[in-house]
């Protein structure tokens, strides 16, 4: 199946496959790939509008059943962020969120001169292979933690989790959790001290997100959850 919203592209594609052996095998679905429900699929091959790179990637990774692989052309800068490892300048929330769910491989660079007219950006083709089985983790909660950690990725976690905004957010979530589970909650200074102790006792206080691995983040999330602190 092929998705398209440009009527001219759909028409051209239909003309090109007419009187070829591929016509019976091709189904063209007219619609916005971000808004429609995908049918069953096993492999994705796509040259996409670069402005939908992030939402489309995570829509694919959330799809069930898990597909075999996707080969997608992205803007070069986006591809480098998908592929980035700890300590790379491009390492970010997108990197860890994608690599938590899938293996990401760079296949080939595509220069702007490969297109007519040439665009202003360079491109790369990337292969995404989802992990099977998917990691047993609440992705919304994971992403909530990543939003905090990468809000200032070069600051220490101790500095990030001491800000008034972050403490207020975590304390509100903590109170909700305690209320739902009939537990007595720590409030105010005791809650702040609990966060500081958690980070120090588990050697997270001086770590920086820009240098942390996915395993580091998983351990951090587990430490918070054990204390009844959640991020979604």
C-alpha positions as CSV (number, residue, x, y, z in Angstrom):
1,X,0.0,0.0,0.0
2,X,1.1,3.6,-0.6
3,X,-0.1,6.7,1.1
4,X,-0.3,10.1,-0.6
5,X,-2.2,13.4,-0.2
6,X,-1.0,15.1,-3.4
7,X,-3.5,14.3,-6.1
8,X,-0.9,15.0,-8.8
9,X,1.5,12.4,-7.3
10,X,-1.3,9.8,-7.0
11,X,-2.3,10.3,-10.6
12,X,1.3,10.1,-11.8
13,X,1.9,6.9,-9.8
14,X,-1.2,5.3,-11.2
15,X,-0.1,6.2,-14.8
16,X,3.4,4.7,-14.2
17,X,2.1,1.3,-13.0
18,X,-0.6,1.0,-15.7
19,X,0.2,-1.9,-18.0
20,X,3.0,-3.2,-15.7
21,X,3.1,-6.4,-13.6
22,X,3.1,-4.1,-10.5
23,X,-0.4,-2.7,-11.0
24,X,-2.3,-5.6,-9.3
25,X,0.1,-5.5,-6.3
26,X,-0.2,-1.7,-5.7
27,X,-2.9,-0.2,-3.6
28,X,-2.8,3.6,-3.4
29,X,-4.5,5.1,-0.3
30,X,-5.3,8.8,-0.5
31,X,-4.9,10.4,3.0
32,X,-2.7,12.0,5.6
33,X,-0.4,9.3,7.0
34,X,-0.4,11.0,10.4
35,X,-4.1,11.0,10.7
36,X,-5.3,7.7,9.2
37,X,-5.1,4.3,10.8
38,X,-2.6,2.0,9.2
39,X,-3.6,-1.4,7.9
40,X,-1.4,-4.4,8.6
41,X,2.1,-4.0,7.2
42,X,5.5,-5.7,7.6
43,X,7.9,-3.4,5.8
44,X,7.9,0.4,5.3
45,X,9.9,2.1,2.5
46,X,9.2,5.9,2.4
47,X,10.4,9.2,1.2
48,X,8.5,11.5,3.5
49,X,7.8,15.2,4.0
50,X,10.6,16.1,6.5
51,X,8.2,18.1,8.7
52,X,6.4,14.9,9.7
53,X,9.6,13.0,10.5
54,X,9.1,12.8,14.3
55,X,5.4,12.1,14.5
56,X,5.5,9.5,11.7
57,X,8.5,7.7,13.2
58,X,6.8,7.3,16.6
59,X,3.4,6.4,15.0
60,X,5.2,3.6,13.2
61,X,7.0,2.4,16.4
62,X,3.7,2.4,18.3
63,X,2.0,0.3,15.6
64,X,0.9,-3.2,16.5
65,X,1.7,-5.9,15.5
66,X,5.3,-4.8,15.4
67,X,6.6,-4.5,11.8
68,X,9.8,-6.0,10.5
69,X,11.7,-2.9,9.5
70,X,11.4,0.6,7.9
71,X,13.7,2.2,5.4
72,X,13.0,6.0,5.4
73,X,14.7,9.0,4.0
74,X,15.1,11.9,6.5
75,X,16.7,15.2,6.5
76,X,20.4,14.7,7.4
77,X,20.2,16.6,10.7
78,X,17.2,14.5,11.9
79,X,18.9,11.3,10.9
80,X,22.0,12.2,12.9
81,X,19.9,12.8,16.0
82,X,18.2,9.4,15.5
83,X,21.6,7.7,15.3
84,X,23.4,9.7,18.0
85,X,25.1,8.1,21.0
86,X,26.0,9.4,24.4
87,X,28.5,12.3,24.2
88,X,27.7,13.1,20.6
89,X,26.6,16.7,20.1
90,X,23.4,15.5,18.4
91,X,22.4,13.2,21.3
92,X,19.0,14.1,22.5
93,X,15.6,13.0,23.7
94,X,14.8,11.8,20.1
95,X,17.9,9.6,20.2
96,X,17.1,7.8,23.4
97,X,13.3,7.5,22.7
98,X,14.0,5.9,19.3
99,X,16.8,3.6,20.4
100,X,14.8,2.4,23.3
101,X,12.3,1.0,20.9
102,X,14.4,0.1,17.9
103,X,17.8,-0.5,16.3
104,X,18.7,2.4,14.0
105,X,21.2,2.1,11.2
106,X,22.5,4.6,8.6
107,X,22.4,3.2,5.1
108,X,23.4,6.0,2.7
109,X,23.8,9.7,2.4
110,X,21.7,11.4,-0.3
111,X,23.2,14.7,-1.5
112,X,21.0,17.6,-2.5
113,X,22.2,17.3,-6.1
114,X,20.4,14.0,-6.4
115,X,17.1,16.0,-6.7
116,X,15.8,18.3,-9.3
117,X,15.4,21.1,-8.3
118,X,18.0,20.6,-5.5
119,X,16.6,21.2,-2.0
120,X,18.4,23.3,0.6
121,X,19.2,20.3,2.8
122,X,21.1,17.1,2.7
123,X,19.4,13.8,3.3
124,X,20.1,10.3,4.7
125,X,18.4,6.9,4.3
126,X,18.0,5.2,7.7
127,X,16.8,1.6,8.6
128,X,14.7,1.2,11.7
129,X,14.2,-2.3,13.1
130,X,11.8,-2.4,16.1
131,X,13.0,-4.5,19.1
132,X,11.0,-7.7,19.5
133,X,9.5,-8.0,22.0
134,X,9.0,-4.3,22.7
135,X,10.5,-3.2,26.0
136,X,8.0,-3.6,28.9
137,X,7.9,0.0,29.8
138,X,5.2,2.8,29.9
139,X,6.5,4.9,27.1
140,X,4.5,8.0,28.2
141,X,6.2,7.9,31.5
142,X,9.6,7.2,30.0
143,X,9.1,10.2,27.7
144,X,8.1,12.4,30.7
145,X,11.4,11.6,32.3
146,X,13.3,12.2,29.1
147,X,11.6,15.6,28.7
148,X,13.0,16.6,32.1
149,X,16.4,15.1,31.7
150,X,17.0,16.7,28.2
151,X,15.5,20.1,29.1
152,X,19.2,21.0,29.9
153,X,21.2,18.0,28.8
154,X,24.5,19.4,29.9
155,X,23.4,20.2,33.4
156,X,23.8,17.6,36.2
157,X,20.7,15.7,37.2
158,X,21.1,17.1,40.7
159,X,20.7,20.6,39.2
160,X,17.7,19.7,37.0
161,X,15.8,18.0,39.8
162,X,16.3,20.8,42.3
163,X,14.5,23.4,40.3
164,X,11.2,24.6,41.7
165,X,9.2,23.8,38.6
166,X,10.5,20.2,38.5
167,X,10.0,19.6,42.2
168,X,6.4,20.9,42.0
169,X,5.7,18.6,39.1
170,X,7.1,15.6,40.8
171,X,5.5,16.4,44.1
172,X,2.1,16.7,42.5
173,X,2.5,13.3,40.7
174,X,3.8,11.8,44.0
175,X,0.7,13.1,46.0
176,X,-1.6,11.6,43.3
177,X,0.2,8.2,43.5
178,X,0.1,8.2,47.3
179,X,-3.6,9.1,47.4
180,X,-4.4,6.3,44.9
181,X,-2.5,3.8,47.0
182,X,-3.4,5.0,50.5
183,X,0.1,6.0,51.4
184,X,1.3,8.9,53.5
185,X,3.1,11.4,51.2
186,X,6.2,13.5,52.0
187,X,5.6,17.2,51.3
188,X,7.7,20.4,51.0
189,X,11.2,20.2,52.3
190,X,10.9,16.4,53.2
191,X,10.0,15.7,49.5
192,X,12.9,17.8,48.3
193,X,15.3,15.9,50.6
194,X,13.8,12.6,49.4
195,X,14.7,13.5,45.8
196,X,18.2,14.6,46.8
197,X,18.8,11.4,48.7
198,X,17.5,9.3,45.9
199,X,19.9,10.9,43.4
200,X,22.9,10.8,45.8
201,X,22.4,7.2,47.0
202,X,22.1,5.9,43.5
203,X,25.1,7.9,42.1
204,X,22.9,10.0,39.8
205,X,23.4,13.4,41.3
206,X,26.5,14.4,39.2
207,X,25.5,12.6,36.0
208,X,24.6,14.6,32.8
209,X,22.0,13.4,30.3
210,X,24.3,14.1,27.4
211,X,26.6,11.3,28.6
212,X,24.0,8.8,30.0
213,X,23.1,5.5,28.2
214,X,19.6,4.1,27.9
215,X,20.4,1.6,30.7
216,X,21.3,4.6,32.9
217,X,18.0,6.2,32.2
218,X,16.1,2.9,32.8
219,X,17.8,2.6,36.2
220,X,16.9,6.2,37.1
221,X,13.3,5.6,36.2
222,X,13.2,2.4,38.3
223,X,14.7,4.3,41.3
224,X,12.0,7.0,41.1
225,X,9.2,4.5,40.6
226,X,10.3,2.5,43.7
227,X,9.8,5.7,45.7
228,X,6.3,6.2,44.2
229,X,7.5,9.0,41.9
230,X,6.1,8.9,38.4
231,X,6.3,11.0,35.3
232,X,2.9,10.5,33.5
